[in-house]
Amino acid sequence: MITNFYHEPSIDTTLISLQHMEIRVRLPIEASQVRLIYWNKYKTEQYGILHQPMEAWSQTVEYAYYRTILTGMESRIRYLQYTFHYTIEGESYWLTTEGLHNEDTRKGGFAIPYAGDRDVIGTADWISNRVWYQIFPERFCNGDASNDPANVESWGCPPTRDNQMGGDIQGIISKLDYLTNLGINALYINPLFKATSNHKYDTMDYFQIDPQFGTIEDLKLLVSRCHELDIKVVLDLVFNHCGYEHPLFQDVIKNGESSVYRDWFYINEFPVVRSEVHYDSVGYYQWMPKLRTSNLHVQQYIFEIVSFWQKETGIDGWRIDVADEVEISFLRELKSVVKRINPNAFIIAEIWHDAKSLMMSGGTDSAMNYAWRSIVFDYILDRSISLGQFHARLTDLAHRYSLRELHQMYNLLGSHDTERIMTRCKENASDYLLLQAIQFIFPGNPVIYYGDELGLIGDNDPDCRACMPWDTDVLHSPIFNQTQSWVQHKKSHTVLQDGLVELIYLGESECYAMKRRNEHQEITLLLNFHHSSILLQPVLHQLNLSINHLITEPGSLDANPTHIGPRQFLLFQNNII
């Protein structure tokens, strides 16, 4: 009996509207003529038993992966039941909850009883064409010397975990022309609220802009200017923990068990002294005590924070710091509050592992896609896996999410919590450009960490948080030009915003292809991961492409090459008539 099939409705179905659902299934690689069979449990005679083909979008050594979009018979999907039918070597199989059958049966059909309004996967209507730019405000640009801290050091001096360089909100405003020239249309800004550190993740006052960054009026002006330029602004929201110096935690230290805020935190032992033992803290870091989000007063406090800043400044959403340490139930409640204020607000969760459970729960719109980052780094940079393993892992990742979910993921190569991408590439620009090509072709929103477009180097914190080098000719580096080119591709080609994805393993050649397709266009990225050139024509034949479809890119050696060079990529565009 063939057993290498898999479909779990709680994971492999995604409601993308009340009438439309994406359904995914993994089948044996030998499967063909795959169809979805579906019906209404109570109105089978009225609507009949319907069939529609499913589309294969990737194959590994063992499996074939299929997707389809089901349109319900009524204005809302309800009382839906379905099975899968496919053939292997001329023999038919039907897959139900009870396993495989050799005859047509509706017994044991998978079931979706009712499409609830809030079960639809959330999104913002502006997200599809966005390219994010992450700004660490203390190190991006000093636009107002009058608010510099007393201990400010000269711009560009070696960063430490504690020193201050004077970056501020006015500095961001002053560089909006630079960002629009690069093509950026979405900003994620690290914490701006009052805190003691240079990174501001140890919040002291959630209702005040840190004075060294400016004022609430400065933030209002930044948001207003960005919106005039069609740039969305998302702020960092840090409520898993606050700072040790936060007045409410200091009240617990001062008043101990009699403090009215004792249950706002996870206090393990009184009296409270700074330690890893007396209270829970993020990553056991004693300066950041963890807030108890199950406490109703804490919940209301956080709701007031998001309400205040959204209403006062018009920001477009939040990035939730260490979201994987926050109760999922609270994240759902928080999202409801955020969306009631602005239905088009967007929420990004910081998660360093698989984000599917949080996406399924409705606790976020998007996640920092560190899982994707790990896969591409493991193969392209570390060579710790084979190309076949890379393909299998990338396919498995893409299979876990619906296309709607994939299209709004936050796909990053570096951040304030990692070494610079150029450093991670051992300063090999070819490797960086390969990674960037995949980042912009793979479904999702590509992210540029400030300065990566210039090829800045630096190990992890504090070196990845160095000052932006505005005194250099930042606009004419090859990496800047390549980045600018990719940003324009992402913004101008709708197929890169919402098109289908196909991942193509080309065998042992160490060439690999990613294809995006919609009803009007196909764009194919062909990558050569090998350290020598590969003859192009046989590969194009496999992909059913012609050299005439080539888009000349900085990553290609020649406008009409016969080979694809080592560690290089080519981009092809094919208009569908």
Secondary structure, DSSP 8 states (H G I E B T S, - for coil): -----B--HHHHEEESSSSEEEEEEEEETT-EEEEEEEEESS-HHHH--EEEE-EEEEE-SSEEEEEEEEE-SSSS-EEEEEEEEEEETTEEEEEETTEEESS---TT-EEEEE--GGGS----TT-TT--EEEE-HHHH----GGG--TTB--TTS---SS-B----HHHHHHTHHHHHHHT--EEEE---EEESSSS--SEEEEEEE-TTT--HHHHHHHHHHHHHTT-EEEEEE--SB--TT-HHHHHHHHHGGG-TTGGGB-B-SSS--SSSSSB-BGGG-TTSBBB-TTSHHHHHHHHHHHHHHHHHH---EEEETTGGGS-HHHHHHHHHHHHHH-TT-EEEE--SS--HHHHHHTS-SEEB-HHHHHHHIIIIIT--S-HHHHHHHHHHHHHHS-HHHHHT-EE-S--TTS--HHHHTTT-HHHHHHHHHHHHHSSSEEEEETTGGGT----STTGGG----TTS-GGG-HHHHHHHHHHHHHHH-THHHH-EEEEEE-GGGSEEEEEEE-SSEEEEEEEE-SSS-EEHHHHHHHHT--GGGEE--TT-S-SS-SEE-TTEEEEEEEE--
